[in-house]
Amino acid sequence: MLRKALLWLSRQQRVFRFVRRNRLARHLASRFVAGETADEAVAAAAALQGNGITASLDVLGESVAQAAEAEAACAEYLALIDRMAAAGVEVNVSVKLTQMGQDIDEALCERNMRRILDRARAIGGFVRLDMESSAYTQRTLDFFEQRLWPEYGRHVGVVIQSALRRSGADVEHLIALGARVRLCKGAYLEPPDVAFPDKGDVDAHYVRLMKRLLQAGHYPGLATHDETIINHARTFVAQQGIAADRFEFQMLYGVRRDLQERLRAGGFNMRVYVPFGTQWYPYLMRRLAERPANIAFILGGITKEALSRRSTPN
């Protein structure tokens, strides 16, 4: 019932218009979304960079229905890359293939992605293909390997979700390919034959994949806010003699900022995934609807951060 309600709310334009005008709602959203404009997002990335933390910027929006929408989204990314470069911010962006027109025409999607990658590569930047639901997993990996990887290599990477049962084989294939992988747990609600329904199994799978990527991967991004898993990683790299510059931790904008700062202070590379854009309201509603437990995750993250900061001596 909660999931259906959240999905319904995500589609209500009148609610969206009201929320965008509501100061309290905008304040809450600003905790997790870096504004509505590229300038606001670049400013957030610059602030993070000033603290030694890098960012990956994401223009909010997913599957589009018209070619013009995909081309407009591509133009937003091109302008974003230029703004990042002009501001002296490391050029690193995350892109969804459905936002670039994958569901309309693969050739259109490829043209848009090549424009973005050409611009990023010219200034030494990096583009990550976000992973969507399991219905897109194979399509995304095929698109990455067949259409982008041969030409763009180290300038493009992809995401693997530990919730999916297939991810062990995918990780091995990407390691052999030499590709950069961001490992996350996955926020989508998937059928049990496709994904592990139990959180403990998702976590255990994450740790197995993480260790494999740390041993043999190519600068993997470990995307998690789970302190137990982060401690597993720290212990493992110390035992294996894996240098801190061979991987990075990644977290969401506004979530466990205290932990982000502690990891960076401890000598680890830290990257924050920074979403922005006018579609922040449907983005938040859909993320919560995909897995209603995300509500508890967000509230728990805020509480943990508050308690951590309160217990830290001045």
JOVEN-V758790 format. One record per backbone hydrogen bond with DSSP energy under -0.5 kcal/mol. CO is the residue of the C=O (numbers start at 0). NH is the residue of the N-H. Records with the same first field share a line. If there is no record, write none. Layout:
CO=NH ; NH
This chain:
0=4
1=5
2=6
3=7
4=8
5=9
6=10
7=10
8=11
10=12
11=15
12=16
13=17
14=18
15=19
16=20
17=20 ; 21
18=21
20=22
21=25
22=26
23=27
24=28
25=29
26=30
27=30
28=31 ; 32
32=34
34=276
36=40
37=41
38=42
39=43
40=44
41=45
42=46
43=47
44=48
45=49
46=50
47=50 ; 52
48=51
53=271
55=273
56=93
57=59 ; 275
65=68 ; 69
66=70
67=71
68=72
69=73
70=74
71=75
72=76
73=77
74=78
75=79
76=80
77=81
78=82
79=83
80=84
81=85
82=86
83=88
84=87
89=91
90=125
91=56
92=127
94=129
95=98 ; 99
96=99 ; 101
97=63 ; 100
100=103 ; 104
104=108
105=109
106=110
107=111
108=112
109=113
110=114
111=115
112=116
113=117
114=118
115=119
116=120
117=121
118=122
119=122 ; 124
120=123
125=92
126=156
127=94 ; 129
128=158
132=135
133=136 ; 137
135=139
136=140
137=141
138=142
139=143
140=144
141=145
142=146 ; 147
143=147 ; 148
144=149
147=150 ; 151
148=152
151=154
152=155
154=126
155=179
156=128
157=181
159=161 ; 183
160=163
162=195
163=166
164=167
165=168 ; 169
166=170
167=171
168=172
169=173
170=174
171=175
172=176
173=177 ; 178
178=217
179=157
180=182 ; 220
181=159 ; 183
182=222
183=161
184=162
187=189
190=193 ; 194
193=164
197=200 ; 201
198=202
199=203
200=204
201=205
202=206
203=207
204=208
205=209
206=210
207=211
208=212
209=213
210=214
211=215
212=216
216=218
219=221 ; 247
220=182 ; 222
221=223 ; 249
224=226
225=229
226=230
227=231
228=232
229=233
230=234
231=235
232=236
233=237
234=238
235=239
236=240 ; 241
240=242
242=245
243=246 ; 268
245=219
247=221
248=270
249=223
250=272
251=254
253=255
255=259
256=260
257=261
258=262
259=263
260=264
261=265
262=267
263=266
268=248
269=53
270=250
271=55 ; 273
272=252 ; 274
273=57
274=33
275=59
276=279
277=280
278=282
279=283
280=284
281=285
282=286
283=287
284=288
285=289
286=290
288=291
290=293
291=294 ; 295
292=296
293=297
294=298
295=299
296=300
297=301
298=302
299=303
300=304
301=305
302=306
303=307
304=308
305=309
306=310
307=311
310=312
